[in-house]
């Protein structure tokens, strides 16, 4: 019976030793789990920060794209307005050039008419009784 008790005591000692070993493994695994969970939490925070930065960059990019599109639209509107103004001014220049050519033609006709009238007036004056033909020197004195 002592042998059985010794055997039982030895077996209980082994169980106690095994139990302590299992507790130590459990504690080590808990520590490792806590460390792993801390790393996971840190990685999640890092991922959340990265996602927030990505979102911020995407938002900034979207804002920049909208701004670029607005500037492009404004530039196109300005170009259209400038082209219309250029066309209007070119039409106005063509109109003014046509009027100037017409006036130049009128001036030439009036000059011709004046010259013709002067010739007629000189001819009428030359035919008047008592008028001697005027020389160039006499004409300059009367003017």
SVG drawing of the C-alpha trace seen along z (x, -y; Angstrom):
<svg xmlns="http://www.w3.org/2000/svg" viewBox="-19 -146 26 148">
<polyline fill="none" stroke="black" stroke-width="0.4" points="0.0,0.0 2.9,-2.3 4.1,-1.6 0.7,-2.6 0.8,-5.8 4.4,-6.5 3.3,-5.7 0.2,-8.0 2.4,-10.7 4.8,-10.5 1.9,-10.6 0.4,-13.6 3.8,-15.3 3.9,-14.7 0.4,-16.1 1.4,-19.1 4.5,-19.6 2.5,-19.1 -0.1,-21.5 2.5,-24.1 4.1,-23.6 0.6,-24.1 0.0,-27.2 3.4,-28.6 2.6,-27.8 -0.9,-29.4 0.7,-32.5 3.2,-32.7 0.5,-32.3 -1.6,-35.0 1.4,-37.3 2.0,-36.5 -1.7,-37.0 -1.7,-40.3 1.4,-41.4 -0.1,-40.2 -3.4,-42.1 -1.4,-45.2 0.5,-44.9 -2.9,-44.3 -4.3,-47.4 -1.3,-49.4 -1.6,-48.1 -5.3,-49.0 -4.5,-52.5 -1.8,-52.8 -4.1,-51.5 -6.8,-53.9 -4.3,-56.8 -3.2,-55.7 -6.7,-55.3 -7.5,-58.8 -4.4,-60.2 -5.5,-58.4 -9.0,-59.8 -7.6,-63.2 -5.4,-63.0 -8.2,-61.7 -10.4,-64.5 -7.7,-67.0 -7.2,-65.4 -10.9,-65.6 -11.0,-69.3 -8.0,-70.0 -9.6,-68.2 -12.8,-70.2 -10.8,-73.4 -8.9,-72.5 -12.2,-71.8 -13.6,-75.1 -10.5,-76.9 -10.6,-75.1 -14.3,-76.0 -13.5,-79.6 -10.6,-79.7 -12.9,-78.2 -15.6,-80.8 -13.0,-83.6 -11.6,-82.2 -15.1,-82.1 -15.8,-85.7 -12.5,-86.9 -13.1,-85.2 -16.5,-86.8 -15.0,-90.2 -12.3,-89.7 -14.8,-88.8 -16.9,-91.9 -13.9,-94.2 -12.8,-92.6 -16.3,-93.2 -16.1,-96.8 -12.7,-97.3 -14.0,-96.0 -17.0,-98.3 -14.7,-101.3 -12.3,-100.3 -15.3,-100.2 -16.5,-103.6 -13.0,-105.0 -12.7,-103.7 -16.1,-105.2 -15.0,-108.5 -11.7,-108.4 -13.6,-107.8 -16.0,-110.7 -12.9,-113.0 -11.4,-112.1 -14.7,-112.8 -15.1,-116.1 -11.5,-117.0 -12.2,-116.2 -15.5,-118.1 -13.6,-121.1 -10.9,-121.0 -13.5,-120.8 -15.5,-123.7 -12.3,-125.7 -11.6,-125.1 -15.2,-126.2 -15.0,-129.2 -11.7,-130.2 -13.3,-129.7 -16.3,-131.8 -14.2,-134.5 -12.0,-134.6 -15.0,-135.1 -16.3,-138.1 -15.8,-141.4 -13.0,-143.5 -11.2,-140.6 -7.8,-139.9 -6.6,-136.3 -5.0,-136.1 -1.5,-134.9 -0.2,-132.7 1.4,-135.7 -1.9,-137.7 -3.8,-134.7 -1.4,-134.5 -1.9,-138.2 -5.7,-137.8 -5.4,-134.9"/>
</svg>
